[in-house]
């Protein structure tokens, strides 16, 4: 089993699950009842289709690699992608529990630090803090859209 087979299977399963969740979205009371589901269904269908195509492509190439050992190791880029994916999942999990400001600041700081290194930590700190506070002010004050607050600090 190659990394492409695993990716194809995961893409297929996630696409099917996403499509199912998109189909169960509440129907619109005005206009086209499935309008809120159309774009998510397109995304889920596309992901499902890409998973199927990747599996078909791997099956076609499997005959060329028959008898050869296939490496299932992650490259440095693969490890970076896996880590950023994990950080995105953690960010989504803690977004409402910790609040927008702290979760966004920490997420940006860790990702930027990971790719830029410790030499640029001051600029990374400034960018992470500036972006988090700037977007918070833009949404909260200018657009009057409340982002999750920090419940453990009382605001």
Number of C-alpha atoms within 10 A of each C-alpha: 11 14 14 15 18 15 15 24 17 15 22 24 16 16 22 19 14 19 21 15 14 20 17 11 12 12 14 12 8 7 8 9 12 17 13 15 18 12 12 18 20 13 15 24 18 17 22 24 17 17 24 17 14 20 20 14 14 17 12 11 11 14 9 9 10 9 8 8 9 11 9 11 10 12 9 9 9 11 12 15 13 13 14 16 12 12 17 14 12 13 18 14 12 15 19 15 14 18 18 21 21 16 22 23 19 17 18 20 19 17 18 19 18 13 9 13 11 11 9 11 14 11 14 20 18 13 16 22 18 13 16 20 17 13 16 20 16 13 14 13 11 10 9 10 12 12 16 16 18 17 11 9 8 6 8
